[in-house]
């Protein structure tokens, strides 16, 4: 956007910060932001975040400029406004706060909301990437929402002899933040917001020995790693298997004999308690989302996830099709749970078997059940 005859060349913040008490601070000083511990919305004025100078997006791209230091702000009982200034080629500047478009990165999980242009409302503890755009220039910076005097603690949970562990519960047993709880993501990562000082942190998951660590948190860069050990020694199921899929006895009639008891080759790769499956067959078409065909083993208990594509209520499309003939296709998907004994893994699968005998969207036959039988032998 032009300013007089000049061109907008940058979108910046001021070089100072104003805390909730109105005191100015140097641009290199940290500025915490918090919500009230009673859960009431705490609205504050967040003015002039320093060091969040943005750069124009490259022509033809939507890439955000470098994200600078994380902004953290303390709770004051009033709104906080985020200001942005447009800097032009003639060295002039203009406050474009009310003209800019402000959005949090994830509107469903955000820790802050915008109640007007540049005016933020703290909703809950957490972390968000705040985005501002004006006249084709974009910027983004992360903001923490914390109780005053508390911090963020993050880390990764893995298994001692394997990779990262998801769905592990992390909770604060004692100390500031006692009772806070979260679970690890797909890469074993976790974050807790609202902890401080000495505390006991516990990590636990089904099939693993719980661990309690003593941690001292004095800043938002605090981290703590866990390496969990399975309760039982884990069987080694890596290698090549022959997998047979048999429909439940409760399925309706109509599945032709050629589609019954189909056998496939399965290559299991094992890392600790995690499994990766590779399914193949001379009649099998391309396998979609192969990385989603995973599993786990704890002791002798086995769980296999044979991912499907899209559910249509009573049936779902699979990630692969077994071409039985020029017109016939067969597929299956579901979660199989069971155990390994000697050279056999026997499981019951909750999922779908689907059969087509024409190039139509609707299948000729399908069956959803909790009692399909999936057996692997070697």
N, C-alpha and C positions, 0 to 999 in steps of 0.2 A: 504494500500500500504506500502511495506517495505521501510525503509530508512536505507541503509546499512543492518545490521542484526536486526534492531529494528522494533517494531510494532507501527503503528500509534495509539495513545491512545486518542487523543483529537484534536479538531479543534478550534482554538482560535483567538481572535483579540489581538492587542497590548494593553498595559495598559495606553496609553495616547491618546490624541486627537490633531489633527492639524486643526485649524480653517483656514478660507480662507486667513487670513493675515499671515499664517505660524506660528502663536504663539502656543506654547504647553500649554495645560491646564491639570489640574488634572483629574483623571478618574471619579471623582464624580461631575464634573461640567457639566452643560447642554450645548448642542451644537445644535442650531437651523439650519434648512435647509429651504431655500426658493426658489421660482421661481420669475422671474421679473414680476412686476405688469402689464407691457404692453403685457404680454402673450408670449413674445419671449422665446424660450427655453434657460434656464440658466443651463449651464453644470459646474459641480464642482468636485473637488477632495474630496471625503469623505474617509479619511484615518484613520484607527485604531479606530473604534467605541469601546468605553470602556464598560466594564461590559456586553458584549454580548458573554461571554465565553460559548461555546457550549459543549455538551456532546455527546458521541457516541450514536447512536440510539440503543435501546435494540435489541438484537438478535431476528430476526424473525418479527420485527415490522418496520413500517415506521413513527413512532411517532417522532415529533420534540422535542428537548430538551426544557427546561424551557425558555420562552421568557423573556428577561431582559428588562431593561429600554428602553423606546421608543427613537429612534434616531431622532433628528431634526437638520437640517443643514441650514446655511445661504447661500444666493446666492452669489457666486463669479463667474466671467466671464470666467470660465474654467471648464473642466471636473472634476468630483470627482470620485476617485477610492476607492472601498471597498476592504480592504485587509483581508485575512484570513491566519492564520499560523497553520501548522500541528505540534503538539507536540508528541514526540515519547517516547517509554519506556526507552530509554537510556538518557533521559532528553535533547535531542537535539530538535531543531525546524527547520522548513523550511517554506518559503513563498510559499503557494499553490494557490495564488490568480488566476493566469492564468490557473491553472489546474482545479479549482473548477467550478462547474456548478451554475450559478447565474440566478434566475428567480424571477419576481414579482408574487404575489399571484393571480392576476387577470389581464391577459394580455390585455383584452378589456377595462378595466376601470382604468388601472394603472396610477399613477401620475408620475412614472418614467419609463424609458426604459434603457436597457443595450445595449450599442453600442459596447462593447467588454467585455472580461472576467473581472469582477470586476469594470468596468467603467460605471457609471450611468449618465443618462441624465434626468434632471428634465423637465417634460412636462407640468404639470398643478398642481394647488393646490390640496391637498388631502392627503390620507394616504394609505400606502401599507404594506403588510407583505413581506419582502424580504427573499428569501430562498437561501441557499448555501449548496452544497453537494460535498463531496470529499471522495473517497475510502470507501463508505458505511457510512460515518459520515455526519449528516445533522444538520443544524441550521436554525433558523428563527428569525427575529426581525422586529418590526414595524418601519416604517420611515414616518415622516410627511414632506410634502412639503408646505412651507408657504412663504408669503411675509415677508421680514425682518422686525422685530418689531411687527409682528402680531401673532395670536394664533389660536388654535382650540377651538370652543365652541360646546358642545354637550348637549343633554337632551332627555327627553321623553315627549310626549303629550298624555294625556288621557282625558276621559270625566269625569266630576265631579262625576257622579253617576255610572260610569262603568269602563271598562278596557281601554287599550291603543287604540289610534286612528291612523289609517294609512291614507295616502294621504292627510295629513294636510300640508298646505304651511307655511313655516317659512321664513321670510325675514327680512333683516336689514333695518330699516326705516331711522335712522340717526346714525352718528358716523363712525369710521373707518370700512370699509367693507360695507358701504351703497350700496344697490342694490344687494347684495348677496342673493341668494334664494335657498332653498332646500325643499324637501317634506319628510314626515315621512315614515318609513318602516312599515312592517307588525306588529311589536311590538311597534309602536309609536316612534321609536328612530330617532334622526336626528343629523347631524353634519354640522357645518359651518367652513370653513377654510379661514383665512385671516381677522380676527376681532381683535380689541384691544381697551382698554379704555372704557369710558362710551358710551353706545349706546342704541337705542330703538329697541327692537325685537318684531315682530308681528307674531302671529299664527292665521290662519284663514282657514275655510273649509265650504263648502256648508252646510247649515242647522244649523250652530253654530254661536254664538256671537263671533266676533273677539276679541282678547286680545292683548294689547301692554304692554310689561314689560320693565322696566329700568334695564339695566344690566351693570356691570363693569367687563371687562375681563382683567386679568393681567397675565394669564398663561394658559397652555394647559390643565389644569385640571378643567377649568371653566365649570359649568353646569347650566342649567336653565330648570325647569319643567313648563309645562302648564296643566291646567285642564279646558277644554272648556265646555260651557253650551249650550244645544240645544236652538234654537230660539223659538221653541214651546214645550209645554209639550208633552211627548211621550206617545202614547197609550200603554196599557199593552196587548200584544198578546201572552204571555206565556201560555202554556197548550197544550191540545190535540185537533187536528183538523182533519177533513175528507177532503182530497185534491182530486179534480177531474181534470183530464187532458183531454182536448178536442182539437182536431186538428183544424187548421184554415179552414174556408170555401173555401179558395183558394187552398187547397191541391188537388192533383189529386186523382181520384177515385182509389180504390183498397185496402183500409184498411178494413179488415173484421170487422163485427159488434162486435165480441168478444174483439177487441182491441180499440174500441171507447168508450170514456167516462169512462176510468178506474179510480177507486177510491182507495186511499191509506191512511193509517193513518200517520199523521205527528205530531211529538212532537216538539214544539218550546220552546227553552230555551232562555230567554231574560236577557241580562245584559246591562242596560242603553239603548243605541240605537242599540246594536249588537244582532243578532239572530243566533242560531245554530239549524239546522234542523236534525231530525232523522226520516227517512222514513221507513215504514214497511208495510207488507202485507203478508197474508198466502201464496201467490203465488210468492213472491219476493225472488230472490236468494241473495247471499251475496252482500253487498253494499261495493264497493271499495271507498277509499278516502273519508270516511264519514265525516272527519273533514273539507272537502272542501265544504260541503253543508251548506252554511252560508247565512246570510242576514242582513238587517238593517231596522230600522224604525225611521223616523224623522217626528214628529207630527203624521199625519195619513198616510203618504206616506211609502209604503213598497217596499223593493227590496229583491228578493230571488235569490240566485245563486245555481242552480242545476247542479253541475259540470258534464262534460262529460270526456271521456277518450281520444280518439284520433280522430282528424278530417281527413276525407278523401275527402275533397273538397266539395261535395254536401251533405254529410251526415257524422255523427260521431258516434262512439261507445259510449254507455252510461256507467255510473259507476255501473249500476245494470240492471238486466234483470227480467222482469215479465214473468214467465213461464205460458203461456196461455193453453198449452197442451203439450204432449210429444214432439211435433215437432215445436211448435210455441213459439216465444219469442218476447217481445215488450219492448222498452226502450225509454227514452227521456232525454234531457238535454237542458239547456239554462239559460237565465237571465229573470226573471219575475218581472215586475214593475207594481204597482197599488196602491190601498189604502184599508184601513180597515174602515168598517162602521158597527157598532153594532157587530153582530156575524158572519160577512163575510169579507173575504179578497178576492178581485177580481183583477186579474192581467192579463196583456197580456205578453206572453213569446216570446222572440226572441230565437229560437233554433231549435232543430231537434226532430222529432218523427220518430222512426225506427222500422220496423217489419220484422221478419224472419219466414219462414215457411219451413225451411230445414236446416240441419247442414252445411251451406255454409258461406263463409266469406262475400260475397255480400248480402245485405238485399233484401228481396222480394219487399219491399215498403219503401219509406222514404219521408219526407217532411220537408224542411227548410222554416221557415216563421217568420215574426215578429208579427203574430197575433194568435198564439196558445193561448187558454184560460186556465188559471190555477186558480181554485177557491178553497178556503179553508172555511169550515163552521164548526161551533160548536154549 
